[in-house]
Amino acid sequence: MTGRKSTDTQGLVKAIVVLLRNTTWRCGRLERSIVNHLYKRNAGFGKPEMPVKDMLQTFQVTGKKKNEFLDAIKRLERRNIIRILKF
């Protein structure tokens, strides 16, 4: 079981996150900061997408915080706020 979880996490780190909606209703602080970061990136004539690996470096998360960050991304995908494109 532990092998599957680590490959799922590695696959998520290699994925690209695309912002679908700019809404943070019923979201926590971490989810709001992720959505705001993607929105501000889009507001500056950039793309509303960003690799998860770059987001981890931008937010400077490691260890246990990394797992919380990846869980927040999964929750946002469940709420149809972002889409995760795996390659």
ABEGO torsion letter per residue (X at the ends): XAAAAAAAAAAAAABBBBBABBBABGBBAAAAAAAAAAAAAAAAGBBABBBAAAAAAAAGBBEAAAAAAAAAAAAAAAAGABBBBBX
